[in-house]
Amino acid sequence: LMYARTRNGFGNYLEDKTPEENFEILLKRNTRMIDAVFPAIHQKTRERAEARLAKQNKNRLATEKKIPIGTLVMIKVENRGSKLNETWEGHYTVIGRERAGYRLEKDGILLKRVVPRHKIRIIQYDLTKTMLQNRFNDELVEDILGHRGP
């Protein structure tokens, strides 16, 4: 594949004079390279790049999922004095989204900074959905406890 030429075999080329190649032969070889080899190289390169990106995207930590306004969240404590202190603090409510992160409030008081998405943990999306889920779980527990067997 190197420069559309075949490799030389083993031999002493100091004494042996090889005939110079014909222009038509060179043109045929170059046409073959352009038609077959270059597209194959391009396809292999694209497949490798897609596989690398798929693996890289699979291992990314940051989530791009948007948090709806009104959701209850907790934020990560940046400087915990020791490992016995809390990792997450407060029950904050999302009141807006900006390019750098989310605006939060606690008990009607606006937090002074914008919190990035990777430092937020969602507690509860919607109160009614959680209440229905708890009701279903209670009914399920009662059914299991009241079961007499086959």
C-alpha positions in Angstrom: 0.0 0.0 0.0 2.9 2.3 0.4 2.7 4.9 -2.4 0.6 2.4 -4.4 3.6 0.2 -5.1 4.3 -3.5 -4.4 7.1 -4.4 -2.1 10.4 -5.5 -3.5 11.4 -9.1 -3.1 14.7 -10.3 -1.7 17.5 -9.9 -4.1 20.6 -7.9 -5.0 19.3 -4.7 -6.7 22.7 -3.1 -7.2 23.4 -5.1 -10.3 19.9 -5.9 -11.5 18.3 -3.1 -13.6 14.5 -3.1 -13.5 12.5 -1.6 -16.3 10.9 1.8 -15.5 7.2 1.6 -15.0 4.8 2.7 -17.6 2.6 5.7 -17.0 -0.5 3.7 -17.7 0.4 1.1 -15.1 0.9 3.8 -12.5 -2.4 5.4 -13.4 -4.2 2.0 -13.0 -2.6 1.5 -9.6 -3.5 5.0 -8.4 -7.1 4.6 -9.6 -7.4 1.3 -7.7 -6.1 3.1 -4.6 -8.6 5.9 -4.9 -11.5 3.6 -5.6 -10.9 0.8 -3.1 -8.2 1.5 -0.5 -8.8 5.1 0.5 -12.6 4.5 1.2 -11.8 1.4 3.2 -9.3 3.4 5.3 -11.8 6.2 5.8 -14.5 3.6 6.9 -12.2 1.9 9.4 -11.1 5.3 10.9 -14.8 6.3 11.3 -15.7 3.0 12.9 -12.8 3.4 15.4 -13.8 7.0 16.2 -17.4 6.0 16.8 -16.4 3.1 19.1 -14.1 5.3 21.1 -16.8 8.0 21.5 -19.4 5.4 22.5 -17.0 4.1 25.2 -16.2 7.6 26.4 -19.8 8.6 26.6 -20.7 5.5 28.5 -18.1 6.4 31.2 -19.1 10.0 31.6 -20.2 11.0 35.2 -22.1 14.1 34.5 -25.7 13.7 33.6 -27.4 16.0 31.2 -30.9 15.3 32.5 -32.7 18.6 33.3 -34.3 19.1 36.7 -37.8 20.5 36.5 -38.6 23.7 38.4 -40.2 23.0 41.8 -38.3 19.8 42.4 -36.9 19.2 45.9 -33.1 18.6 45.9 -30.1 18.4 48.2 -26.7 19.9 47.4 -23.3 18.4 48.1 -21.3 19.9 50.9 -18.0 21.2 49.5 -15.9 21.4 52.6 -16.9 18.8 55.2 -14.6 19.2 58.3 -14.4 15.4 58.8 -15.9 12.3 57.3 -18.4 12.3 60.1 -20.1 15.5 58.9 -23.0 15.4 56.5 -22.2 14.9 52.8 -25.5 16.4 51.5 -27.3 19.4 53.0 -30.7 20.9 53.1 -34.0 20.5 51.3 -33.8 23.1 48.5 -36.4 23.8 45.8 -35.3 24.4 42.2 -36.6 27.8 41.1 -34.7 28.3 37.8 -32.0 27.1 35.4 -29.1 29.0 34.1 -26.2 28.0 31.8 -23.9 27.3 34.8 -26.4 25.3 36.8 -29.5 25.8 38.9 -30.9 28.5 41.1 -32.2 27.1 44.5 -34.1 28.4 47.4 -34.7 27.2 50.9 -37.7 28.4 52.9 -38.2 31.3 50.5 -34.6 32.5 50.8 -32.7 32.5 47.5 -29.3 30.7 47.6 -26.5 33.2 46.6 -24.7 30.9 44.2 -25.7 28.9 41.1 -25.2 25.1 41.8 -24.0 22.9 39.0 -25.9 19.8 38.1 -23.3 17.3 39.3 -23.5 18.7 42.8 -27.3 18.2 43.1 -29.2 15.1 44.3 -32.9 14.9 43.5 -35.1 14.0 46.5 -38.5 14.2 45.0 -40.0 15.1 41.7 -43.6 15.4 42.5 -45.3 15.0 45.8 -48.5 13.4 44.4 -46.4 10.7 42.6 -44.5 9.9 45.7 -47.7 9.6 47.8 -49.3 7.2 45.3 -46.1 5.1 45.3 -46.1 4.9 49.1 -49.8 4.0 49.1 -49.1 1.2 46.6 -46.1 -0.1 48.8 -48.3 -0.1 51.9 -51.0 -2.1 50.1 -48.3 -4.5 48.8 -46.9 -5.1 52.3 -50.4 -5.7 53.7 -51.1 -8.3 50.9 -47.8 -10.1 51.7 -48.5 -10.1 55.4 -52.1 -11.4 54.9 -51.1 -14.1 52.6 -51.8 -17.6 53.9 -49.9 -19.7 51.3 -51.1 -22.0 48.6 
